[in-house]
Amino acid sequence: MSGATSVRLRAQGLSARHGAVEVLSGIDLSFHGGQWLAVVGPNGAGKSTLLHCLAGLMAPSSGQVTLDGQAVTAWPAQVRARRLSWLAQNSHEDAPMSVQDTVALGRLPHQGWMGLGGVTDADRQAVDQALLDTDTSAFRFRRLDALSGGERQRVWLARALAVQASVLLLDEPGAHLDAPHQRLLARVLRREASQGRAVVSVVHELSLALAADRVAVLNQGALVAVGSRDDTQVHRALEQVFDHAIEIVRVHDRWVAVPQV
């Protein structure tokens, strides 16, 4: 497991509603620098709502979220954008711009108002590294709207990585990725955590989630379990919330979710 450092992000008594429907209830969860935490649960468990609240994009009905000890919404927008990088689920427009220019958008928080600070060597290096990390360098000059779904997903992930924020919030980063690129994703997220970042990802691929340092299990808006990937209570909670349609087993020194038919 990556060595955890200080708490970068914290949810305390966090509840949230969509209209009259409560979708999160009393969530207490800390996110440490140096760790990758995967958030999992069945459809409608509140996973994406949790990430929206953590990012300051949705106001909770009660409780609070703090970023480095201060309310997440109290940070000036540009400062927060440098500290907290966000990858949304299925909400990106396939703009007619190049892959490289799309990834470079992640550097705007470092360049002053509307990018008027100019592009620096650090910006170029961050973009190049993000393209390399996501295996997108080979088509950096192609238009985003000419790519496949999996290729576009890797580009949006590269944009999030290019920010080089201390906290990464990723909603379904493995969507549309084939097996080799899911493996690449796991390696990149582990590396980002090893560099002291707090990495938080919502994932549906349970075997990918079990590659994270810690796993948080949500069900019907409540936090059912949280612990290390080796925690048997987490494994049992996963099996239960997915109605025993999967079993967590050890295969070649890794935990995997095996479908039960």
PyMOL commands that set and color helices and strands:
alter all, ss='L'
color gray80, all
select helices_A, chain A and resi 47-54+72-74+77-83+99-110+113-115+121-133+137-139+144-146+149-162+179-194+206-209+232-241
alter helices_A, ss='H'
color red, helices_A
select strands_A, chain A and resi 7-18+21-32+35-40+62-67+70-71+84-87+167-171+198-202+214-219+222-228+246-251+254-259
alter strands_A, ss='S'
color yellow, strands_A
deselect
rebuild
show_as cartoon
